[in-house]
């Protein structure tokens, strides 16, 4: 699994994830990536682009859920975008879809925030 990170408009932290997110090294790496992102004080919103994530297991959902909780505690936003159908379905079944902000594309997510 790989991560690509950048900052947009001085306050939006964009994380693009590539590869499967499954128990073990993948979820540990994702958790570390999220923890590092949370350390950047000027950031108020995190966008996680999952376009190139073909699968996520329950451990991966747990990492995303934990990241959501931590962003809320710090009064920050978490947005997921570009989800493949199976991940959309998992979020629906788990109920996380009602807690998360979802956008079809990264461009739409950024546009909504930078207006």
C-alpha positions in Angstrom: 0.0 0.0 0.0 1.2 3.5 -0.8 0.2 7.0 0.4 0.5 10.3 -1.4 0.0 13.4 0.7 -0.2 17.1 0.0 -1.7 20.2 1.5 -4.2 22.3 -0.5 -5.2 25.9 0.2 -3.1 25.9 3.4 -5.7 24.1 5.4 -6.7 20.9 3.6 -4.7 17.7 4.0 -5.2 15.4 1.0 -4.2 11.7 1.4 -4.4 9.4 -1.6 -4.3 5.8 -0.7 -3.4 3.1 -3.2 -3.7 -0.7 -2.6 -5.8 -3.0 -0.4 -6.3 -2.0 3.2 -6.3 -5.2 5.3 -5.2 -6.3 8.8 -1.6 -6.2 9.6 1.0 -3.9 8.0 -1.6 -2.1 5.8 -3.7 -0.9 8.7 -0.7 -0.1 10.8 0.7 2.0 8.0 -2.6 3.8 7.4 -3.0 4.5 11.1 0.6 6.0 11.2 -0.2 8.1 8.1 -3.4 9.4 9.8 -1.5 10.1 13.1 1.1 12.1 11.2 -1.5 14.1 9.4 -3.3 15.0 12.7 0.0 16.6 13.9 -0.2 19.4 11.3 -1.9 22.2 13.3 -3.0 24.5 10.5 -5.1 21.7 8.9 -8.9 21.8 9.5 -10.0 19.2 6.9 -8.7 15.9 5.7 -9.7 14.4 2.4 -8.9 10.7 1.9 -9.0 9.6 -1.7 -9.7 5.9 -2.0 -10.0 5.7 -5.8 -7.2 3.1 -6.0 -8.3 1.0 -3.0 -10.0 -2.1 -4.4 -10.8 -3.6 -1.0 -10.9 -2.7 2.7 -11.5 -5.2 5.5 -13.1 -4.6 8.9 -9.7 -3.6 10.4 -9.3 -0.9 7.7 -12.8 0.3 8.5 -11.8 0.5 12.1 -8.8 2.6 11.3 -11.0 5.0 9.3 -13.6 5.1 12.1 -10.9 5.9 14.7 -9.5 8.6 12.5 -13.0 10.1 12.2 -13.3 10.1 16.0 -9.9 11.8 16.4 -10.8 14.5 13.8 -14.0 15.2 15.5 -12.3 15.5 18.9 -10.0 18.1 17.4 -12.9 19.9 15.7 -11.7 19.0 12.2 -13.5 17.4 9.2 -12.9 14.1 7.5 -14.0 13.6 3.9 -13.7 10.4 1.8 -13.9 10.6 -1.9 -13.7 8.5 -5.1 -14.9 5.3 -3.5 -15.2 2.1 -5.5 -18.6 0.4 -5.2 -17.6 -2.3 -2.7 -16.2 0.3 -0.3 -19.4 2.3 -0.6 -21.4 -0.8 0.2 -19.2 -1.6 3.2 -19.7 1.9 4.5 -23.5 1.6 4.0 -23.6 -1.8 5.8 -21.4 -0.6 8.7 -23.4 2.6 9.1 -20.2 4.7 8.7 -21.7 6.4 5.6 -24.1 8.4 7.8 -21.1 9.6 9.9 -18.8 10.5 7.1 -18.9 13.2 4.4 -18.5 11.5 1.0 -17.8 13.1 -2.4 -17.8 11.3 -5.8 -14.5 13.1 -6.8 -11.6 14.8 -5.1 -12.2 17.8 -7.3 -15.8 18.2 -6.0 -14.6 17.8 -2.4 -11.9 20.5 -2.9 -14.4 22.8 -4.7 -16.9 22.5 -1.8 -14.2 23.6 0.7 -12.4 26.3 -1.3 -15.4 28.3 -2.5 
